[in-house]
């Protein structure tokens, strides 16, 4: 019986090798966050605290052709406790000259080339409201269709040391209705430049995006924005700042809350210092924008967002860090502070990465 099983296994292996292509190379990564967070709003409600748990698990898949072109994709199996099904990534082709081409869910080039401004880590912070439309990040207008591409130049593009650029475009109406907006066409250009100034490494990046829709009632484009940011790293110290502006349509789950946004601006700034196993980080965001009361109205009332966050993280062991974070946030709706969505928060927990 044992001999028969061995023969059957050998035959199955031979048939498999003959009729099925070999599998691509795969690797995995992820993290788990466990901690306690507390929020204390400026409203009448008492402060709250409780457990905070998130997890992430993703698989990276790639293989290289005989001509040297690397083909890669990925699969997200869990993403910070969103409860969503497995999310497939698009395809990336990396050519022998160092340039890359992303297809499907490629995104926008301007967001790719922004310099990463330092900020605090942790899960602290008072939650916002779907009716407050002030931008809170440099990529607040990062909208595109999933049918598209992004091309990335190789390093030192155009024979300029430290220079890279990219272009992207997408098209594919996902279905507009009277009171909702979805991206029909989008295009974006981005560029970044890395140089040295004395003992510092300076990175500058930015670009613009234009994303249009076909909603009959919308006045603005789905998104029209520019953004620029810069960082300077000197030894263990990194400082940075960024600025973005533009207009958009904020599409909400509740169609009645979909609004036009004009004159949007957001400023980010941050600093990070690493001392051995300890990292200190401080970040600040200030954003504003005028929104409408109806989908097809003219923006008249200003919303605003201000946040200052700080954190200290300590490397306990390889892949394990302890985190202590604090935040102070204020949100204004139509010129009046929203006390239920403003206040302070703190977090203490651990991050385990693999």
N, C-alpha and C positions, 0 to 999 in steps of 0.2 A: 504494500500500500504506500509506503514511504517513497519507494522508487517511482511509483506512478505519479505521485504528487510532484516530485522533482522534475519528471519529464514534462508534465502538464505546465509547470511554472516556466520551464525553459522555452516551450513552444509559445506560450503567451508572451513572454518577453521578446522572442524573435519576431512575432507578428506585430507587437507594439512598436518595435524599432523600425520595422519596415513600413508601417502605414501611418504613423503618427509623428508629427514634427516634435523635435525636442523642445522642452519648455524654456521660456525666457528666464533670465536671472531676476530674482526677487529678493527684496530686503524689507524689513519692517521697522517701525519706530512708533513712539507714543509717549504718553505721560499720564500720571494720575495726580490730581490735586485733592488734598484733604485738609480741612481747616474749619475755623469758626469765624463768622463775620457778624458785625453788628452795624445797624443803621439807626440814626437819630435825626428824623426830619425836623424842619423848622415849623411844621404844622402842630396840631394839637395832639396827635397820636403819640403814645409812649414809644420809647426806643425799643427796638427788637434785636434779637440775636439768635443765631442757630448754626447748624452745621452747613458747610459748603463743600460739595463734592463734585468734581468734574473728571472726565477721562477722555483720552484721545488715542486712537489706534489707526495707523495708516500703513499701507503696503506700497512700496515703490517697485516698479517692474521695468526692465530695460533689456535691450539686446543690441548688438552692433552687427551691421551687415558686412559682407565681404569687402564692400567698397569703403568701409570706414564710417558710415553714417550710423549714429546711435539713435535708436527709436525707444522712447520711454513714455510711460504713463503711470497711473497710480490708482489706488482705491482707498477711500476713507471709510473705515468700518465703524468708527465712533468719533464724535466731535463735540467735546465739552458738554455732554449730557443733553444734546438737542433732541435725542430720541428719533432722529431721522434714519431712513434706510441707508444702505451702503451707497456712497457717492463716488461715481467714476470720474477720474480726471480726463482731460483731453489728451492729445498726442503731442509730443515734442520731438522734433527732428534736429539733432545736433550734427552739423556738417564738419568736415575735416578742417575747414579754415577757422573754426571756432564760432561761427554764426549759428543761430538757432531759429527754428520756426515752430511756433505753437499753433495748433489747429483745434477747434472745438473748445468752447469755454476758455478762450485765449486771454480775455481781459483787455485792458487798455494800457498802452505803452507808457503814458505819463505816470501811472501809479507804480509801474515797475522800476522807474528810474529815480524816484524820489529818494533823497538821503534819509536814513532812518533816524529821526530825532529821538534822543533818550527820553524815557518815561518810567514811571514807577511800575512795579509788578505787584501781583496780588489780586484778590477778588473784591476789594473794598469799593464802596460807592453807593449813593442813593439812586434808585432807579428813576428813569425818565418817564415821559408821557408821549403817546403817539400824536398828540396835537401840538407839541412844542417842536418847532422845525428849525431851530438854530443849528448850524453845522458844528460838529464836535471833533472832526478829524480832517486832515488834508485831503483825504480821498472820499469826502462826503458825496461827490458827484460821479463816482466811479460806476457808470452804468454801461452795459453793452449787451448784445444778443449772444447767445451761445454758438451761433453759426458764424464763425469768423476766424481771424488769424492775428498773430502778433509776431513780427520778425525782429530779432535781436541782432545787432551787429556784433562782430568779434571785438575783442579788446583792442585798444589802440586804433580805433577806427579812423579812417582818412589819414593814416600815418601821424595821428596826434596822440602822444603818449597819455594814457589815463582817460581817454575819451571813448564813450560808448553812446549809441543811440538806437532807437527802435521806432517802428511804425505799426499801427494796428487798425483793423477795420472789421466790422461785423454787419450782418444784414439778416433779418428774419423776424417778421411781425408775429409776435406771440399771441396776438388777439387783443384789440382795444375795444372798449365799450364807451358808453356815453360819459361815465364818470370815473374811468380808470385809464391809466397810461402805461404802455409797455414800449420798450425800445424797438424801433424798426430798423434804423441804421445808425451806426456810430463809427467815428474815426478818432484817432489819437496819435500824437507824436510826443516822444519823450527823449531826454538826453541826460547824461551824467558825466562828470569830470572829476577825476581824483588827482591831486597834486600834493606837493609838500611845501611847507613854509617854515623854514627853520627846523625845529624839532617836531612840528605838528603835521599830521596828515589831514588835508582838507578835502571834503567831498561835497560837491554841489550837484543837485539834480532837480529836474522838473519837466514841465510840459503842459499840454492842454488836451481837453477832450470835448467833443461835441457829439451828443446822442439825441436823435430826433425820434418822435413818435408819430402816429397817425390818428391820435384821438381827436375827434371832431371839435371838442370844446376847449382843448388846452391852448393857452397863449404862448407859454414858454416852450422851449425845447425840453425834452425829458431831462437833459443835463447839458450845461455849457459852462465849463470851468477851466481855470488855469491854476497851477500850483508850483511852488518852488520851495526847496529846503536846502539847508547846508549844515554840515557838522565839522567839528575840528577835534581831532584826537591827539593829545599830547601825553605820552606815557600811559598812566592809569586813569587819566581824566579825559572825558568826552563831553563836549557841549554842543548844542544844536538848536536850530530854530527853523520854522517854516511858515509860509503864508499862502492862503488860497482864497479865491473869490469867484463869483459867477452867479448863475441863476439856474433854476431847475423846476421840475414838477415832483413833489413828494407823493408817491403812490402808496396808499395805506391798505391794509387788509379790509378795513371798513371804507367803502367807496365814498361815503359821505365826508370822510376826513381828508380826502385827496386835495392838495392845495398847491398853488403856484408859489414859488419862492423867488424873490428878487433881492438884489444887493447883498447877497450872502458873502460873508467874510469870516475867516477863521485864522487865528494865530496860535501856533504851538511853540513851546520852548522847553528845553530840558537839560539836565546835567546828570552825569553818572561818574562815580569814582570807585575804583576797585582797589582795595587794600588787602592783599593776600586772599583769604577765603571769603572776605566780606565785600559786598557791593552796596553802595549807597546811591539812591536814585531819587530825583525830584523832577516832576513834570508839571507844566501849566498849559491850559487850553482856554482860549477866549474866542467865542463865536457869536455871530449875530446874523439876522436875516429878516426881511419883511415878508409876511405870508398873507394869504387871503382867507376870507371866510367861506368862499365857494371856489369850486374848481376853475371856473372861467372868469374870476374877478381880478381886479388889480390889487396887488399887495399894498397894504397900508399900515398894518400893525407890526411892530418889531418883536421878535422872539430873541432871547439871548441865553447863552450857556457859558458858565465860567467854572473851571475845575482846577484845583491844585492838589496833586497827589504826591506822596512820599513813601518810600519803602527801603527796608534794609533786608538783604538776603545773605544767608550764611551757608557755605558748602559744608554739609555734615559728612558726606561720603561721596564717592564717585556716583554721579547721577541723582544725588539726594540733596535738596536744599531746604532750609527753613526760611520762612518769609514773614515779615511783620510790615503791614501796610496801613496807611491812613489817607483819607481823602476829605476834601471840603468842596462841595458843589453848590452852585446856585443856578436855577433856571427861571427865566422870565417868559411869560406868555402874554402877548399883546401889551407889553410895557409894564406888566405887573408881576412881581415875584410869585412863583408858584411854590408856596411853602411846603406842600405835600411832596414835592419833587426836588427839594433843596435840603441841604443839611450835611452832616458829617457821617463818616463810616470808618471802621477799622477792620482789619483782618489779621489773623495769625494762623499759619498752617505750614504744610510741607508739600514740596513738589518732587515727585519721583519720576525720572525720565529714563527711557531705555531706547 
